[in-house]
Amino acid sequence: MKGSAKQAWKPLAGLVLLSFAVACDREPTAPPGGPGRPNPDLIVSSSSWNLGDVFAGVSGGIYNVYNNAGTFKENINLGTGGFTTGCSFNPARDKLYTTGFDGGQVVVFDNADPHPIIQTIATGIPGVESIVFDAAGNFFVGHAGGNQDVQKYDAAGNLLATYDVAVGPVGSDWIELASDQTTLFYTSEGGLIRRFDTGGNTQLADFADIGGRAFALRLLPPGDGSGGLLVAHSADVERLDATGTVVQAYQATGEGSWFALNLDPNGTSFWSGNIGTGNFYRFNIATGTIEVGPIFSGTSNGLFGLCVKGEITGGGGGSNVQIDIKPGSDPNSIKLKGGNDAQIAVAILTTTTFDAATVDPSTVTLGDGSAPDTPVAVRQNGTLMASLVDVDGDGDLDLVLHFSRDALIANGDLTGATTKLILKGRTTGGTSFTGEDSVRPIP
């Protein structure tokens, strides 16, 4: 950042779906001005964080938290003061990594209510702007200040590598990791969208030169550049194709300083924020229609970052799919001993944005989100038990897989305290995906 930039599916009864627009468990103290207009001086933390929740960096060491419909939920405070910019959840989604721009810190919050700070990582470089994760849980940090390098840390916060990437006119501000886990796409607040190979420690050819000033960006599926990308480009938000050509522009009346951007978990929308007005919106990628917004973040000239729980990123999180554990049951009770639950059926649902027939069953795992999760363990005559069945009656074929309850228990993924299970996998084309559903273990 800085310099002048500072300036159609209907579920059957009983099916449980991923929810991208859920109300918080407890009502926070209502901020002055009503929902969507929080008071940055009001620090409350009183609700669970759900898939689709939006986190807006509004300076003063504060992020405002909203549900996916744009309703204000709470504030969280880094305790560092100064600018707050990009942020990101780890792949397990149990920790939120935030940026203390001025102090060069990454501050980690626990996803569990009341969201305490569980770690503060001093990068040693001021101007911490953005964070992205790889699939293994390591994370990269982009810096607008100091030596402007990109750093790589392991999940515990230990520095693994530093990359002296080409920059200008500012630094390695906004970064995105490709699905190959090594290629960084990034902007330096100029017109270039640059690339760097972290595996070979080599600067690559620029992806595009769109002129003007480019800020936050996200690769579109499959996350390697072949599907293009979205980038906040000050005057508007632009979609680029695989050749780096601008093919679509997004705008809202009265807005002109687009800065922050992230993909929504639904796979069809993105969020972007205006650094000048402090407003942010959710757009439909295909049509450009504004689906949510404007939401006023509570501060003008101070909205420097957005992130979304479950957001789709090239390297750390693919498409979010809808799954149903024990199709037709509600709640999803699982007996930890005996009964008919030795094999647990999980359906990956086909929707308007995801075709379950494209899943590679051999890549699918189920667990509590911590690595390693339990792979599909149930085979019959050496073949994985996977079948295409219309479990929800919508006319589309869904993929049903079977997992071993005892293997889940032995791996620590299923205990009496487990409340949800997370499914991960890849399509035959290599695109990663995740989904989750609630469970109720019965001793």
C-alpha positions in Angstrom: 0.0 0.0 0.0 1.3 3.2 0.8 2.7 6.3 -0.7 -0.2 8.0 -2.2 -2.4 4.9 -2.1 -2.7 5.3 1.6 -4.4 8.4 0.7 -31.4 -22.8 -8.2 -30.8 -25.4 -5.9 -33.5 -26.2 -3.4 -32.5 -28.7 -0.7 -34.7 -31.5 0.5 -35.8 -31.4 4.1 -33.1 -32.8 6.3 -30.1 -32.1 4.1 -27.5 -29.8 5.7 -25.7 -27.4 3.4 -22.8 -25.1 3.8 -24.1 -21.7 4.8 -22.6 -18.6 3.4 -25.1 -16.1 4.9 -25.6 -17.1 8.5 -26.5 -14.9 11.5 -24.2 -14.8 14.4 -24.9 -16.9 17.5 -25.4 -14.0 19.8 -26.3 -10.4 18.9 -23.4 -8.0 19.4 -23.8 -4.6 20.8 -25.5 -2.6 18.0 -23.1 0.0 16.6 -24.3 3.6 16.0 -25.9 3.9 12.6 -27.3 0.4 12.6 -25.9 -2.8 10.9 -23.1 -2.1 8.4 -22.0 1.1 10.1 -19.9 0.1 13.1 -18.2 2.4 15.5 -14.4 1.6 15.3 -14.1 2.6 19.0 -16.6 -0.1 20.0 -14.6 -3.3 20.6 -16.8 -6.3 21.0 -16.1 -10.0 20.4 -19.1 -12.1 21.0 -20.0 -14.4 18.0 -18.8 -17.4 16.2 -17.1 -17.0 12.8 -18.8 -18.8 9.9 -18.0 -19.6 6.3 -18.6 -16.4 4.3 -17.9 -14.0 7.1 -16.1 -10.8 5.9 -13.3 -9.1 7.7 -12.6 -5.4 6.9 -9.3 -3.8 7.9 -10.3 -0.3 9.1 -7.1 0.9 10.7 -6.5 1.6 14.4 -5.5 -2.0 14.8 -9.1 -3.0 14.2 -11.0 -5.3 11.8 -14.8 -5.1 11.6 -16.5 -8.5 11.1 -19.7 -9.0 9.0 -21.7 -12.0 8.0 -22.1 -12.8 4.3 -25.2 -10.7 4.0 -23.2 -7.6 5.2 -24.6 -7.4 8.8 -22.1 -6.2 11.3 -21.2 -8.8 13.9 -18.2 -7.5 16.0 -14.8 -5.9 16.1 -11.4 -7.5 16.8 -8.4 -5.5 17.9 -4.7 -6.4 17.2 -3.6 -4.1 20.0 -1.0 -2.7 17.8 -2.7 0.4 16.5 -1.9 1.6 13.0 -3.2 0.3 9.6 -4.8 -3.1 9.2 -4.7 -4.4 5.6 -4.9 -7.9 4.2 -5.8 -11.0 6.2 -6.3 -14.8 5.6 -7.5 -17.9 7.3 -5.2 -20.9 7.4 -6.4 -24.0 5.4 -8.0 -25.5 8.5 -9.9 -22.3 9.0 -9.3 -22.4 12.8 -6.9 -19.4 12.8 -7.2 -15.9 11.3 -3.9 -14.3 10.3 -4.0 -10.5 10.2 -1.6 -7.7 9.4 -0.2 -5.0 11.6 1.1 -2.8 8.8 3.0 -0.2 10.6 4.7 -2.5 13.1 5.5 -5.3 10.6 3.5 -7.9 12.5 1.3 -10.8 11.7 -1.2 -11.2 14.5 -3.1 -14.5 14.8 -6.6 -14.9 16.2 -8.3 -18.1 17.3 -11.4 -18.8 15.3 -13.1 -20.1 18.5 -15.2 -17.6 20.4 -14.1 -15.2 22.0 -11.3 -15.1 19.4 -8.2 -14.5 21.6 -4.9 -13.5 20.1 -2.8 -16.7 20.1 0.4 -15.5 18.4 2.1 -12.4 17.2 4.8 -12.8 14.6 7.4 -10.0 14.1 8.4 -10.1 10.5 11.2 -7.5 11.0 9.9 -5.7 7.9 7.5 -2.8 8.1 4.6 -2.5 5.7 3.0 -6.0 6.1 0.3 -5.8 3.5 -1.0 -9.3 2.5 -1.0 -13.0 3.5 -1.7 -16.1 1.4 -1.4 -19.8 2.4 -0.2 -22.8 0.5 -2.0 -26.2 0.8 0.5 -27.4 3.4 -0.4 -24.6 5.8 2.8 -22.5 5.2 2.1 -18.8 4.5 3.6 -16.0 2.4 3.7 -12.3 3.5 3.9 -9.4 1.1 5.5 -6.1 2.2 5.0 -2.6 0.9 7.8 -1.2 3.1 11.3 -1.9 4.3 13.2 -4.1 1.9 9.9 -5.0 0.3 10.7 -8.7 0.1 8.2 -11.6 0.3 8.7 -13.9 3.2 7.6 -17.5 3.7 6.7 -19.0 7.1 5.7 -22.4 8.3 2.5 -23.0 10.2 4.2 -22.3 13.5 5.4 -18.9 12.4 9.0 -19.9 11.7 10.7 -18.0 8.8 11.5 -20.5 6.0 12.6 -18.2 3.1 12.9 -14.7 1.9 12.4 -13.7 -1.8 13.9 -10.6 -3.3 11.2 -10.0 -5.9 11.1 -7.2 -8.5 9.1 -4.3 -7.2 8.0 -0.8 -8.2 6.7 1.7 -7.7 6.0 0.4 -4.2 6.7 -3.1 -2.8 5.5 -6.7 -2.9 2.2 -5.4 -1.7 -0.6 -7.8 -2.8 0.3 -11.4 -3.4 -1.5 -14.5 -4.6 -0.1 -18.1 -4.8 -0.9 -20.2 -7.8 -2.2 -23.8 -7.5 1.3 -25.1 -8.4 2.3 -23.9 -4.9 5.4 -22.1 -6.1 4.3 -19.3 -8.5 3.4 -15.9 -6.9 1.3 -13.4 -8.7 1.6 -9.9 -7.2 1.2 -6.2 -7.7 3.4 -3.3 -6.7 0.8 -0.5 -7.0 1.7 0.1 -10.6 0.2 -1.2 -13.8 2.2 -4.5 -13.8 0.9 -7.8 -12.6 4.2 -9.6 -11.8 5.1 -13.3 -11.3 7.9 -15.0 -9.3 8.9 -18.6 -9.0 9.5 -19.4 -5.3 10.7 -22.9 -6.1 13.5 -21.7 -8.3 13.9 -18.3 -6.6 13.5 -16.8 -10.1 11.6 -13.7 -11.4 9.2 -14.8 -14.2 7.8 -12.8 -17.1 5.0 -10.4 -16.1 1.5 -11.7 -16.4 0.1 -8.4 -17.7 0.5 -4.7 -18.0 -2.8 -3.0 -17.5 -1.5 0.5 -16.7 -2.7 2.7 -13.9 -2.5 1.3 -10.3 -3.3 -2.3 -9.5 -3.8 -3.5 -5.9 -5.4 -6.7 -4.4 -5.8 -9.6 -6.8 -7.1 -13.2 -6.9 -6.6 -15.9 -9.4 -9.8 -17.5 -10.8 -10.2 -21.3 -11.0 -8.3 -23.4 -11.7 -5.8 -21.1 -9.9 -2.9 -21.3 -12.3 -3.6 -18.2 -14.5 -5.3 -20.2 -17.2 -8.7 -19.0 -15.8 -7.5 -15.4 -15.5 -7.8 -13.3 -12.4 -9.5 -10.4 -10.8 -7.7 -7.3 -9.7 -8.7 -4.0 -7.9 -7.6 -1.4 -10.3 -8.4 1.9 -8.5 -11.0 3.2 -11.0 -12.7 -0.1 -11.2 -12.3 -3.9 -10.6 -11.1 -5.8 -13.7 -11.2 -9.4 -14.8 -8.3 -10.5 -17.0 -8.2 -13.6 -19.1 -5.4 -16.1 -19.5 -3.5 -13.8 -21.8 -3.6 -10.9 -19.4 -6.3 -9.1 -21.5 -9.0 -7.1 -19.6 -12.3 -8.7 -20.5 -14.7 -7.3 -18.0 -14.9 -4.3 -15.6 -17.0 -3.9 -12.4 -18.1 -0.6 -10.9 -20.6 0.9 -8.5 -22.1 4.4 -8.6 -20.0 6.9 -6.8 -17.0 4.7 -6.2 -13.5 5.2 -7.7 -10.7 3.9 -5.5 -11.0 0.1 -5.5 -8.3 -1.4 -3.4 -9.2 -4.6 -1.5 -10.5 -7.8 -3.1 -11.2 -11.4 -2.3 -13.3 -14.3 -3.8 -16.4 -15.5 -2.0 -16.7 -19.1 -1.0 -19.7 -19.6 -3.3 -17.4 -19.6 -6.3 -19.5 -17.2 -8.2 -18.9 -13.9 -6.4 -16.1 -11.6 -5.2 -15.9 -8.8 -2.6 -14.1 -5.5 -3.1 -13.7 -2.4 -1.1 -13.1 1.3 -1.8 -10.3 2.9 0.0 -11.8 6.4 -0.4 -15.4 6.0 0.7 -14.9 3.0 3.0 -17.7 1.1 1.3 -17.4 -2.5 0.2 -19.6 -4.8 -2.0 -20.1 -8.3 -3.2 -20.3 -8.6 -7.1 -21.4 -11.5 -9.3 -18.4 -12.4 -11.4 -20.3 -13.4 -14.5 -22.9 -10.6 -14.6 -21.3 -7.8 -12.6 -24.4 -7.5 -10.6 -24.0 -6.0 -7.1 -25.3 -8.8 -4.8 -24.5 -7.1 -1.4 -23.7 -3.5 -0.6 -22.8 -0.8 -0.3 -21.7 -1.7 3.3 -20.0 1.2 5.0 -17.0 0.0 7.0 -17.3 2.9 9.5 -14.3 4.8 8.2 -13.5 6.8 5.0 -9.9 6.7 3.7 -9.2 3.8 6.0 -10.5 0.5 4.4 -7.2 -1.1 3.4 -8.1 -4.8 3.3 -10.8 -7.4 3.1 -10.7 -11.2 3.7 -13.4 -13.8 3.8 -13.6 -17.0 5.8 -13.5 -19.8 3.2 -12.4 -17.5 0.4 -11.1 -19.2 -2.7 -7.3 -18.8 -3.3 -5.1 -20.3 -6.0 -2.7 -22.0 -3.6 -4.4 -22.5 -0.3 -8.1 -23.0 -0.9 -10.0 -24.2 -4.0 -13.7 -24.2 -4.6 -16.0 -24.7 -1.6 -18.4 -27.5 -2.2 -21.6 -28.5 -0.6 -21.5 -31.8 1.2 -24.0 -33.9 3.2 -22.7 -36.3 5.8 -25.1 -39.3 6.2 -27.4 -38.1 3.4 -31.0 -37.8 4.6 -30.2 -37.6 8.3 -30.5 -34.5 10.5 -28.8 -34.2 12.8 -25.9 -36.2 11.5 -25.5 -38.6 14.5 -22.5 -40.9 14.4 -22.2 -43.7 17.0 -18.6 -44.0 18.1 -19.1 -47.7 18.9 -21.3 -50.4 17.4 -24.4 -49.6 15.4 -24.5 -49.1 11.6 -21.9 -46.4 11.4 -18.8 -48.4 10.7 -18.9 -46.8 7.3 -19.9 -43.2 7.1 -21.4 -42.0 3.8 -20.6 -38.5 2.6 -22.2 -36.9 -0.5 -20.5 -34.2 -2.5 -23.4 -32.4 -4.1 -23.5 -31.2 -7.7 -24.6 -27.6 -7.9 -24.8 -24.8 -10.5 -21.1 -24.1 -9.8 -19.6 -27.6 -9.2 -20.0 -30.9 -10.9 -19.4 -33.8 -8.5 -18.6 -36.1 -11.4 -15.3 -34.2 -11.8 -14.0 -35.3 -8.4 -11.0 -37.6 -8.2 -12.1 -40.0 -5.4 -8.5 -41.0 -4.6 -7.6 -37.5 -3.5 -10.5 -37.0 -1.0 -9.9 -36.9 2.7 -12.2 -36.3 5.7 -11.2 -35.0 9.1 -11.3 -32.2 11.6 -9.2 -29.9 9.4 -5.8 -30.6 10.9 -3.3 -32.4 8.7 -3.1 -35.3 7.9 -6.8 -36.0 7.6 -8.2 -39.5 7.0 -8.3 -40.7 3.4 -11.1 -42.6 1.9 -10.4 -46.0 3.4 -13.3 -48.2 2.5 -12.7 -50.4 -0.6 -14.6 -53.3 -2.1 -12.5 -55.8 -4.1 -9.7 -53.2 -4.2 -11.9 -50.4 -5.5 -12.9 -47.3 -3.7 -16.5 -47.2 -2.7 -17.6 -44.2 -4.7 -20.8 -43.9 -6.7 -22.7 -41.2 -8.6 -26.3 -40.9 -7.2 -28.9 -38.2 -7.1 -29.2 -37.9 -3.3 -31.0 -34.6 -3.2 -33.6 -35.2 -5.9 -32.6 -32.3 -8.1 -31.9 -34.3 -11.2 -28.1 -34.0 -10.9 -25.8 -36.8 -10.0 -23.9 -36.4 -6.7 -20.8 -38.3 -5.6 -21.2 -40.5 -2.5 -18.0 -41.7 -0.8 -17.6 -44.0 2.2 -15.2 -43.4 5.1 -14.2 -45.7 7.9 -15.5 -44.5 11.2 -12.8 -46.5 13.1 -10.1 -44.9 10.9 -11.4 -41.4 11.6 -11.3 -42.3 15.4 -7.8 -43.8 15.2 -6.5 -40.7 13.4 -8.0 -38.4 16.0 -10.4 -36.8 13.5 -13.5 -38.0 15.3 -14.0 -37.8 19.0 -16.9 -37.2 21.4 -16.2 -33.5 21.1 -16.2 -33.2 17.3 -18.9 -30.9 16.0 -18.0 -30.9 12.3 -16.0 -32.7 9.7 -14.2 -31.1 6.8 -13.8 -32.8 3.4 -10.9 -31.9 1.1 -10.0 -33.1 -2.4 -9.2 -32.3 -6.0 -10.9 -32.6 -9.3 -9.5 -34.7 -12.1 -8.3 -31.3 -13.5 -6.3 -30.6 -10.4 -8.6 -27.9 -8.8 -8.7 -28.2 -5.0 -12.0 -28.0 -3.1 -13.2 -28.2 0.5 -16.6 -28.6 2.2 -17.9 -29.1 5.7 -20.9 -30.4 7.6 -21.9 -30.8 11.2 -21.9 -34.1 13.1 -23.2 -35.2 16.5 -21.0 -38.0 18.0 -22.8 -40.5 20.2 -20.6 -42.3 22.8 
